[in-house]
Amino acid sequence: MVLLDWTRMGKVYCLAGVVFQGGQYRVVRPVQVRNRSAEQHTGWSPFRFDGRRRWEVFKLVAPEPAAAKAPHLEDVWVRDLRPTGRLAPPDERHAILRATFPVPGEHAFGAALTATRTAAYMRPGGGARSLTSLVIAADQVRFSWALREGHPETDFRVSLSVPGLDARILPLKDHFLLQRAEQSARHGDGRVQALQRMVRDMGERIVVRLGLSRPFAADPQQCEARCWLMADGFFSLADPQP
């Protein structure tokens, strides 16, 4: 598996990658089989994966199909992920990104999203995938930050000025982008500036990876769990970076 998406979900990481199977690339979310009986899938420990890199090649140890529920049809049970010490070469990175674009004319997630005033979601059980990619201009990306009551860490968001997502403010989950911003500045404004600069430096056209969260109720008063739209990764279209 070539590691593609590395997202921060609370204190753990959610990982997704691409395998070459049957003559084509397929996106998979490796899920730890030891948590098979858990009500909600748990992520991977930072102690296991800090220091690893995007585009790194891992061996899926004892993979088996998961009883996945739409839109999270990429789930695969694994006993472990074993690093191979290799990175996917640039030509394969381009091929992988191209393989993650939706078919022209098709909904990005296989079904239409429902929009709220500032967000978007899909109800559990809908859609054909939970991860997808789109190509946009770098100047269509705007980052922001906030401190939410009861949350000690800064909450970073991103807006994408593209049809269907205008006015949506998406949670930013790209671990690599956030990590570089944290290394560049100590506070929210400085990190937002760093995020803008890094995306601008990727070139005029970039690839944005979008994902849908596991079902949860964003509002304590809201009984219905939803799969919320998030921004999972940012890539240079011309030179997909490690």
C-alpha positions in Angstrom: 0.0 0.0 0.0 1.2 3.5 -0.9 0.3 5.9 1.9 -1.7 8.7 0.6 -3.9 10.2 3.3 -2.7 10.8 6.8 -5.3 12.7 8.8 -5.5 13.8 12.4 -8.6 12.6 14.1 -8.3 13.7 17.8 -5.3 11.9 19.3 -5.0 9.3 16.6 -4.3 9.1 12.9 -6.6 7.8 10.2 -4.6 6.4 7.3 -5.6 5.6 3.8 -3.6 4.5 0.8 -3.6 2.9 -2.6 -3.0 -0.6 -3.8 -2.4 -1.8 -7.3 -4.8 -4.7 -7.9 -6.4 -6.2 -11.0 -4.5 -3.8 -13.3 -5.8 -0.6 -11.5 -5.3 1.4 -8.4 -7.7 1.0 -5.5 -8.0 3.2 -2.4 -8.1 1.4 0.9 -8.4 2.4 4.6 -6.5 -0.1 6.7 -8.4 -0.7 10.0 -6.9 -2.7 12.9 -8.5 -6.1 13.1 -8.1 -6.2 16.9 -10.7 -3.5 17.0 -13.2 -5.5 15.0 -15.7 -5.6 17.9 -15.5 -1.9 18.7 -18.6 0.1 17.9 -16.5 2.8 16.1 -13.2 2.1 14.3 -10.3 3.6 16.1 -7.2 5.2 14.5 -3.5 4.4 14.5 -1.3 5.5 17.4 1.1 8.5 16.8 3.8 6.5 18.5 3.7 4.0 15.7 3.7 6.4 12.8 5.4 9.6 13.7 8.4 10.0 11.4 6.9 8.1 8.5 6.3 9.8 5.2 3.5 10.3 2.6 4.1 8.1 -0.5 5.8 5.6 1.7 5.1 2.0 0.8 3.7 -0.4 3.5 2.9 -4.0 3.5 -0.7 -4.8 4.6 -0.2 -7.7 7.1 -3.0 -10.3 6.8 -5.5 -8.1 5.0 -9.2 -9.2 4.8 -12.4 -7.6 3.6 -14.2 -5.5 6.2 -18.0 -5.5 6.5 -17.9 -1.8 5.4 -20.9 0.5 5.4 -21.3 3.2 2.8 -19.8 5.6 2.3 -16.8 4.0 4.0 -16.4 1.2 1.4 -12.6 1.4 1.4 -12.2 -0.3 4.8 -9.9 -3.3 5.0 -9.0 -5.2 8.2 -5.3 -5.7 8.8 -3.2 -7.1 11.6 -0.5 -4.4 11.0 1.2 -2.1 8.6 4.8 -3.0 7.9 7.1 -0.3 6.4 9.2 -1.4 3.4 11.7 1.5 3.4 10.6 2.6 -0.1 8.8 5.6 -1.5 6.6 5.5 -4.6 8.5 7.2 -7.4 7.2 10.4 -9.0 5.6 8.8 -12.0 3.6 6.4 -9.8 2.5 9.4 -7.6 1.0 11.1 -10.6 -0.8 7.9 -11.7 -2.2 7.4 -8.2 -3.6 10.9 -8.0 -5.2 10.6 -11.4 -6.8 7.3 -10.3 -8.5 9.1 -7.4 -10.4 11.6 -9.5 -14.1 10.9 -9.9 -15.5 10.0 -13.3 -16.5 13.2 -15.1 -20.2 13.9 -14.6 -20.4 11.7 -11.5 -20.9 13.0 -7.9 -17.5 13.2 -6.1 -18.6 10.6 -3.5 -21.0 8.8 -5.7 -24.0 10.7 -4.4 -24.9 14.3 -3.6 -23.8 15.9 -0.4 -26.3 17.8 1.8 -25.2 21.3 2.6 -25.7 23.3 5.8 -24.9 27.0 6.2 -21.2 26.3 6.6 -20.6 22.6 6.2 -21.6 19.6 4.1 -22.3 15.9 5.0 -23.7 12.6 3.8 -26.0 10.4 5.8 -24.5 6.9 6.7 -25.5 4.4 4.2 -25.2 6.7 1.2 -22.6 7.2 -1.4 -20.1 5.0 -3.2 -16.8 6.1 -1.5 -15.6 8.2 1.4 -12.5 9.6 -0.2 -12.0 11.5 -3.5 -9.8 14.2 -5.1 -10.4 17.4 -7.1 -8.1 19.8 -8.9 -8.5 23.5 -8.1 -6.4 26.7 -8.4 -4.2 27.4 -5.4 -5.7 30.9 -5.0 -9.1 29.3 -4.4 -7.9 28.0 -1.0 -8.4 30.1 2.2 -7.3 28.9 5.7 -8.6 30.1 9.0 -8.3 29.1 12.7 -10.4 29.3 15.9 -10.3 28.1 19.5 -13.4 26.2 20.4 -14.6 26.1 24.0 -13.5 23.0 25.8 -10.8 22.2 23.2 -7.2 23.0 24.2 -5.8 22.9 20.7 -6.3 25.3 17.8 -8.9 24.3 15.3 -7.8 24.9 11.7 -10.3 25.2 8.8 -10.2 25.7 5.0 -12.6 27.2 2.5 -12.5 26.1 -1.2 -14.0 28.6 -3.7 -15.3 26.0 -6.1 -18.9 25.3 -7.3 -20.8 23.3 -4.6 -18.4 24.1 -1.8 -18.6 27.9 -1.7 -19.2 29.1 1.8 -18.4 25.7 3.3 -15.8 25.8 6.0 -14.1 22.4 6.2 -12.0 20.9 9.1 -8.4 20.7 8.0 -7.0 17.2 8.8 -3.9 17.0 6.6 -1.2 15.9 9.2 1.7 16.8 7.0 0.5 20.3 6.2 -0.4 21.0 9.8 2.9 19.7 11.0 4.9 22.0 8.8 2.8 25.0 9.8 3.4 24.1 13.5 7.1 24.0 12.8 6.9 27.4 11.1 5.0 29.5 13.6 3.8 29.3 17.3 0.4 30.9 17.0 -2.8 30.7 14.9 -2.3 33.7 12.6 1.3 32.7 11.8 0.3 29.2 11.1 -2.5 30.3 8.8 0.1 32.4 6.9 2.3 29.4 6.7 -0.5 27.2 5.3 -1.3 29.8 2.6 2.3 30.1 1.7 2.8 26.3 1.4 -0.2 25.8 -0.8 0.8 28.7 -3.0 4.2 27.2 -3.4 2.7 24.0 -4.7 2.0 25.8 -8.0 -1.0 27.3 -9.8 -3.0 24.0 -9.8 -3.2 21.7 -6.8 -5.0 18.4 -5.9 -7.2 18.5 -2.8 -8.1 15.2 -1.1 -11.6 15.3 0.4 -12.9 12.8 2.9 -16.0 11.9 4.9 -15.7 11.4 8.6 -17.1 8.4 10.5 -20.7 9.0 11.5 -21.1 11.4 14.4 -23.4 14.1 15.7 -21.7 17.4 15.4 -24.3 19.1 17.6 -25.1 17.6 21.1 -28.7 18.4 20.5 -28.7 16.6 17.2 -29.6 12.9 17.4 -28.7 11.9 13.8 -25.1 10.9 13.2 -23.7 12.2 9.9 -20.5 11.8 7.8 -19.0 15.2 7.6 -16.9 16.6 4.8 -13.3 17.3 5.6 -10.1 18.4 3.8 -7.7 15.5 4.1 -4.7 16.4 1.9 -3.1 19.0 -0.4 -0.7 18.1 -3.2 1.1 19.8 -6.0 -0.4 18.7 -9.3 2.9 19.2 -11.1 5.2 17.7 -8.5 3.4 15.6 -5.8 5.5 16.1 -2.7 6.6 13.6 0.0 
